Amino acid sequence: MICPACHAPACRRSRRRTLMDFAAALVGSLPWRCSRCGERFRRRPAPFSHRFSAHCAICGNQDLKRIAPEHVTGFSAPFKRLLGMPAYRCIPCRHKFFSIRPLKEVHDDRLRIAS
């Protein structure tokens, strides 16, 4: 997340405090705060194009690592393990979760072998 005031990438999620914060959350807009300048703003955690691939619900990052399902905790975790859902861990914020969405494909030109 990039701050709209100082353009720093050092933003973190902020708590919902006002009625407007709760109303904006209904459409997916969450409060954020810049760690550098202290500016508070609302944005979606992930762009709309990320909705069709696995991403972290906390920070919106798609930099995920596949982990064993036993490491994910929560009320519905045993049921999701039984269904065989893949488990992921967000590398920046270390959030562990299940998702049925596929991982984003990495298109790296360095991996292609010239023939």
C-alpha positions as CSV (number, residue, x, y, z in Angstrom):
1,M,0.0,0.0,0.0
2,I,1.4,3.4,-1.0
3,C,0.5,6.6,0.9
4,P,-1.4,9.1,-1.2
5,A,0.2,12.1,0.7
6,C,4.0,11.2,0.8
7,H,4.1,8.2,-1.6
8,A,5.8,6.0,1.0
9,P,5.2,2.3,0.8
10,A,5.3,2.1,4.6
11,C,1.5,1.8,5.3
12,R,-0.3,-0.5,7.7
13,R,-3.9,-1.3,8.5
14,S,-5.6,1.0,10.9
15,R,-8.5,0.2,13.2
16,R,-12.1,1.1,12.2
17,R,-13.2,3.9,14.4
18,T,-15.9,5.9,12.9
19,L,-19.3,5.0,11.4
20,M,-17.9,5.9,8.0
21,D,-15.1,3.3,8.4
22,F,-17.6,0.6,9.1
23,A,-19.8,1.7,6.2
24,A,-16.9,1.8,3.8
25,A,-15.9,-1.7,4.9
26,L,-19.2,-3.0,3.5
27,V,-17.9,-2.2,0.0
28,G,-14.4,-3.4,0.7
29,S,-12.6,-0.2,1.5
30,L,-10.5,-0.5,4.7
31,P,-8.7,2.2,6.8
32,W,-4.9,2.5,6.4
33,R,-2.3,4.7,8.1
34,C,1.1,5.8,6.8
35,S,4.0,5.0,9.2
36,R,6.0,7.9,7.8
37,C,3.7,10.8,7.8
38,G,0.7,9.5,9.8
39,E,-1.8,10.2,7.1
40,R,-5.0,8.1,7.5
41,F,-6.9,7.0,4.3
42,R,-9.2,4.3,3.0
43,R,-8.4,1.8,0.2
44,R,-9.1,-1.7,-0.8
45,P,-6.4,-4.1,0.5
46,A,-6.0,-5.6,-3.0
47,P,-6.8,-4.3,-6.5
48,F,-9.9,-5.6,-8.2
49,S,-7.8,-7.7,-10.6
50,H,-6.4,-9.7,-7.6
51,R,-9.8,-10.9,-6.7
52,F,-9.5,-14.0,-8.9
53,S,-6.1,-15.2,-7.4
54,A,-5.0,-16.1,-3.9
55,H,-4.0,-13.0,-1.8
56,C,-3.7,-12.1,1.8
57,A,-6.9,-10.8,3.3
58,I,-4.9,-8.5,5.7
59,C,-2.4,-6.8,3.5
60,G,-3.6,-7.8,0.0
61,N,-0.2,-9.1,-0.9
62,Q,0.1,-12.0,-3.5
63,D,3.6,-13.0,-2.3
64,L,2.4,-16.3,-0.7
65,K,4.1,-19.5,0.3
66,R,2.3,-22.8,0.3
67,I,2.4,-24.4,3.8
68,A,1.1,-27.6,5.4
69,P,-2.6,-27.3,6.4
70,E,-1.8,-28.3,10.0
71,H,-0.2,-24.9,10.6
72,V,-3.4,-23.0,10.0
73,T,-5.6,-22.5,13.1
74,G,-9.2,-21.3,13.5
75,F,-12.8,-22.4,13.9
76,S,-13.2,-23.7,10.4
77,A,-9.7,-25.0,9.9
78,P,-10.5,-28.7,10.6
79,F,-13.3,-28.7,8.0
80,K,-11.1,-27.0,5.4
81,R,-8.3,-29.6,6.1
82,L,-10.9,-32.3,5.6
83,L,-11.9,-30.8,2.2
84,G,-8.2,-30.7,1.2
85,M,-8.1,-26.9,0.6
86,P,-4.6,-25.5,0.0
87,A,-3.0,-23.5,2.9
88,Y,-0.9,-20.4,2.4
89,R,1.2,-18.0,4.4
90,C,1.7,-14.4,3.5
91,I,5.4,-13.7,3.5
92,P,5.4,-10.0,4.6
93,C,2.7,-10.2,7.3
94,R,3.0,-13.9,8.1
95,H,-0.8,-14.4,8.1
96,K,-1.8,-18.1,7.6
97,F,-5.0,-19.0,5.7
98,F,-6.8,-21.3,3.4
99,S,-7.9,-20.3,-0.1
100,I,-9.5,-22.1,-3.0
101,R,-8.3,-19.4,-5.4
102,P,-5.2,-20.3,-7.5
103,L,-1.8,-18.7,-6.9
104,K,-0.9,-15.9,-9.3
105,E,1.3,-17.1,-12.1
106,V,4.8,-15.7,-12.2
107,H,5.8,-14.5,-15.6
108,D,9.6,-14.2,-15.4
109,D,11.6,-13.8,-18.6
110,R,14.7,-15.1,-16.9
111,L,13.1,-18.5,-16.4
112,R,12.5,-19.0,-20.1
113,I,15.1,-21.0,-21.9
114,A,16.0,-19.7,-25.3
115,S,15.9,-22.5,-27.9
